Amino acid sequence: MNRDLSLKQMDESRATETPQSRACPRIRIQVPVFLRGSDAAGAEFIELTKTLNISARGACIASTHMLRLDQLVQLTIPAPAPTSSSLVPSETPPIAAKVRRQDLLGDLRIFGLEFLRPLE
């Protein structure tokens, strides 16, 4: 199954949204993130995954874990190795988010997350 084609089909199926219905535009970009939470069975996990798109108010991510709607999760963007420069932070603070929707594309689980606080 061609995942890029499936993601395109998923985007087209959501094309009924008008630009005015979104508070913030989505940017289709893949950013590596650590996803931390607990799965549907209650087992805690941390998973390296990626965003499929992102906005100031949320993100769409892929995950191998089964998450529940309205579940709280945390995203952390991996930081480069520490440097001696004070301009580069040694880590990024976790981004708290709530699971708002879920889709299944073959064996890939896609989750729509809403950030508890919009990104600045």
C-alpha positions as CSV (number, residue, x, y, z in Angstrom):
1,M,0.0,0.0,0.0
2,N,1.4,3.4,-1.0
3,R,1.2,5.4,2.2
4,D,1.8,8.8,0.5
5,L,-1.2,8.1,-1.8
6,S,-3.3,7.1,1.2
7,L,-2.3,10.3,3.1
8,K,-3.2,12.3,0.0
9,Q,-6.6,10.5,-0.1
10,M,-7.1,11.3,3.6
11,D,-6.3,14.9,3.0
12,E,-8.7,15.1,0.0
13,S,-11.5,13.5,2.1
14,R,-11.1,16.4,4.6
15,A,-11.0,19.0,1.8
16,T,-14.6,19.9,2.6
17,E,-13.3,22.1,5.4
18,T,-13.3,25.7,4.3
19,P,-10.2,27.9,5.2
20,Q,-12.5,29.9,7.5
21,S,-13.3,26.7,9.5
22,R,-9.7,26.4,10.7
23,A,-8.3,28.8,13.4
24,C,-4.7,28.1,12.3
25,P,-3.4,26.8,8.9
26,R,-1.8,23.4,8.8
27,I,1.7,22.9,7.6
28,R,2.4,19.6,6.0
29,I,5.8,18.7,7.5
30,Q,7.3,15.6,9.1
31,V,9.0,16.5,12.4
32,P,10.4,13.7,14.6
33,V,8.8,13.7,18.0
34,F,8.8,11.5,21.1
35,L,5.2,10.6,22.0
36,R,4.7,9.8,25.6
37,G,1.5,8.4,27.1
38,S,-0.3,5.2,28.1
39,D,-1.9,2.9,25.6
40,A,-5.5,1.6,25.6
41,A,-4.4,-1.2,28.1
42,G,-3.0,1.4,30.5
43,A,0.7,0.5,29.8
44,E,3.0,3.6,29.7
45,F,5.2,4.1,26.6
46,I,7.5,6.4,24.9
47,E,7.7,6.2,21.1
48,L,9.8,8.0,18.5
49,T,7.4,8.9,15.7
50,K,6.7,11.9,13.4
51,T,4.2,14.6,12.7
52,L,2.3,14.4,9.3
53,N,1.2,18.0,9.6
54,I,1.2,20.6,12.4
55,S,-0.4,23.9,13.2
56,A,-0.2,26.3,16.2
57,R,-3.1,24.5,17.8
58,G,-2.4,20.8,17.1
59,A,-0.7,18.1,15.0
60,C,-1.5,14.9,13.2
61,I,0.9,12.1,14.1
62,A,1.4,8.4,13.3
63,S,1.7,5.9,16.2
64,T,1.9,2.2,16.6
65,H,0.0,2.5,19.9
66,M,-3.7,2.5,20.4
67,L,-4.7,5.8,22.0
68,R,-8.1,6.8,23.4
69,L,-10.1,9.9,22.4
70,D,-9.6,12.8,24.9
71,Q,-6.5,11.1,26.3
72,L,-3.7,13.4,27.3
73,V,-0.2,12.7,25.8
74,Q,3.0,14.6,25.6
75,L,5.2,15.4,22.6
76,T,8.9,16.3,22.9
77,I,11.0,17.3,19.9
78,P,14.4,15.6,20.1
79,A,17.2,18.2,20.6
80,P,20.7,18.0,19.1
81,A,23.6,17.1,21.3
82,P,24.3,19.8,23.8
83,T,26.8,22.5,22.7
84,S,28.7,25.1,24.6
85,S,26.5,27.8,23.1
86,S,23.8,29.2,25.4
87,L,21.8,29.9,22.2
88,V,20.9,26.3,21.7
89,P,18.7,24.8,24.4
90,S,19.7,21.4,25.8
91,E,16.1,20.1,25.5
92,T,12.7,21.2,24.4
93,P,9.9,21.4,26.9
94,P,7.1,18.7,26.5
95,I,4.0,19.8,24.6
96,A,0.8,18.6,26.3
97,A,-1.9,17.5,23.9
98,K,-5.3,15.8,23.8
99,V,-6.3,13.1,21.3
100,R,-9.2,14.5,19.3
101,R,-9.5,12.0,16.4
102,Q,-8.1,8.7,15.1
103,D,-7.9,7.1,11.7
104,L,-6.5,3.8,10.5
105,L,-4.6,3.6,7.2
106,G,-3.6,-0.1,6.7
107,D,-1.5,-0.9,9.7
108,L,-0.7,2.7,10.4
109,R,-2.7,4.6,13.2
110,I,-3.1,8.3,12.6
111,F,-4.1,10.6,15.5
112,G,-5.2,14.2,15.5
113,L,-4.0,16.0,18.6
114,E,-5.0,19.4,20.0
115,F,-2.4,21.2,22.0
116,L,-3.5,22.3,25.5
117,R,-1.7,25.6,24.8
118,P,-1.2,26.9,21.3
119,L,2.4,27.1,20.0
120,E,3.9,30.5,19.8
